[in-house]
Amino acid sequence: MGLFTPAEARQELARLRPVLEEIVVVRADMVELTAALTVGGEPTALGGLAERKAAEARLDELMTQIQQTGAVLKGVAPLLVDFPADLDGVPVLLCWLEGEAELSWFHRLDLGFAGRRRLP
């Protein structure tokens, strides 16, 4: 996969929104199902072990869909998606975090999330 321009990354993020929204739902279902399956856990209307395994498989499928675009899924709770890019000759990751309305941040590869800066 190649590098994204900020405009391309924003387009890809918009295309991925339904996938990201489904991950949030499946992630919550998995947490509820896992809690229900633990000793002393409260029963859930979502089901049991079979539904937990199905949710896990669906989450894997959704994560693969993201990776196939060339984006990098860095976290699932919260969702963190990076898009490899080059800004003024510097390799960077355009960075989107769950809850952010748009792709507005980047960080150098060597600085990680803590080095996030607003896109120019």
C-alpha positions as CSV (number, residue, x, y, z in Angstrom):
1,M,0.0,0.0,0.0
2,G,1.1,3.5,-0.7
3,L,1.0,6.8,1.1
4,F,-2.1,8.9,1.6
5,T,-2.4,12.6,1.1
6,P,-4.5,14.3,3.8
7,A,-7.3,14.6,1.2
8,E,-7.1,10.9,0.4
9,A,-7.0,9.9,4.0
10,R,-10.1,12.0,4.8
11,Q,-11.9,10.3,1.9
12,E,-10.9,6.9,3.1
13,L,-12.0,7.7,6.6
14,A,-15.4,8.8,5.3
15,R,-15.7,5.5,3.4
16,L,-14.6,3.6,6.5
17,R,-17.1,5.3,8.9
18,P,-19.8,2.5,8.6
19,V,-17.1,-0.1,9.4
20,L,-15.8,2.0,12.3
21,E,-19.4,2.4,13.6
22,E,-20.0,-1.3,13.4
23,I,-16.8,-2.0,15.3
24,V,-18.1,0.2,18.2
25,V,-21.3,-1.9,18.3
26,V,-19.5,-5.3,18.0
27,R,-16.9,-4.2,20.6
28,A,-19.7,-3.4,23.1
29,D,-21.5,-6.7,22.4
30,M,-18.3,-8.6,22.9
31,V,-17.7,-6.9,26.3
32,E,-21.3,-7.7,27.4
33,L,-21.1,-11.3,26.2
34,T,-17.7,-11.8,27.8
35,A,-19.0,-10.5,31.1
36,A,-22.1,-12.7,30.9
37,L,-19.8,-15.8,30.4
38,T,-17.6,-15.1,33.4
39,V,-18.4,-16.7,36.8
40,G,-21.0,-14.7,38.4
41,G,-21.7,-12.7,35.3
42,E,-25.2,-11.4,34.6
43,P,-27.1,-13.1,31.8
44,T,-27.5,-11.1,28.6
45,A,-30.2,-11.1,25.9
46,L,-27.3,-11.1,23.3
47,G,-26.7,-14.8,23.8
48,G,-23.8,-17.0,25.0
49,L,-20.6,-18.5,23.9
50,A,-21.6,-19.0,20.2
51,E,-22.6,-15.4,19.9
52,R,-19.4,-14.3,21.6
53,K,-17.4,-16.3,19.1
54,A,-19.5,-14.8,16.2
55,A,-18.9,-11.3,17.5
56,E,-15.1,-12.0,17.7
57,A,-15.1,-13.3,14.1
58,R,-17.0,-10.3,12.9
59,L,-14.6,-7.9,14.7
60,D,-11.7,-9.6,13.0
61,E,-13.4,-9.2,9.6
62,L,-14.0,-5.5,10.2
63,M,-10.4,-4.9,11.4
64,T,-9.2,-6.7,8.2
65,Q,-11.3,-4.4,6.1
66,I,-9.6,-1.4,7.6
67,Q,-6.1,-2.9,7.1
68,Q,-6.8,-3.7,3.5
69,T,-7.2,0.0,2.7
70,G,-3.6,0.7,3.7
71,A,-4.7,2.4,6.9
72,V,-3.3,1.0,10.2
73,L,-5.6,0.1,13.0
74,K,-3.6,1.0,16.1
75,G,-6.3,0.5,18.7
76,V,-9.8,-0.8,19.1
77,A,-10.9,0.7,22.5
78,P,-10.8,3.5,21.7
79,L,-10.5,3.2,17.9
80,L,-7.3,4.7,16.6
81,V,-6.6,4.7,12.9
82,D,-3.4,5.9,11.2
83,F,-2.8,6.7,7.5
84,P,0.8,6.6,6.4
85,A,1.7,9.8,4.7
86,D,4.5,12.2,3.8
87,L,4.4,15.9,4.9
88,D,7.1,18.1,3.4
89,G,9.4,15.1,3.0
90,V,8.9,13.8,6.5
91,P,7.3,10.4,7.0
92,V,4.2,10.8,9.2
93,L,1.0,9.1,10.2
94,L,-2.2,11.0,9.8
95,C,-4.1,10.1,12.9
96,W,-7.8,9.7,13.7
97,L,-9.1,8.9,17.2
98,E,-12.6,7.7,18.0
99,G,-14.8,10.6,18.8
100,E,-13.0,13.1,16.5
101,A,-15.3,14.6,13.9
102,E,-12.6,14.6,11.2
103,L,-9.0,13.7,10.4
104,S,-7.1,16.7,11.8
105,W,-3.9,15.4,13.4
106,F,-0.6,13.8,12.4
107,H,2.5,12.6,14.2
108,R,6.0,11.7,13.1
109,L,6.7,8.0,13.0
110,D,9.3,8.2,15.8
111,L,7.1,10.3,18.2
112,G,3.9,8.3,18.3
113,F,0.6,9.4,19.6
114,A,2.1,11.7,22.2
115,G,3.7,13.7,19.4
116,R,0.4,14.5,17.7
117,R,0.1,17.9,16.0
118,R,-2.7,19.6,14.1
119,L,-2.5,19.2,10.3
120,P,-1.5,22.4,8.6
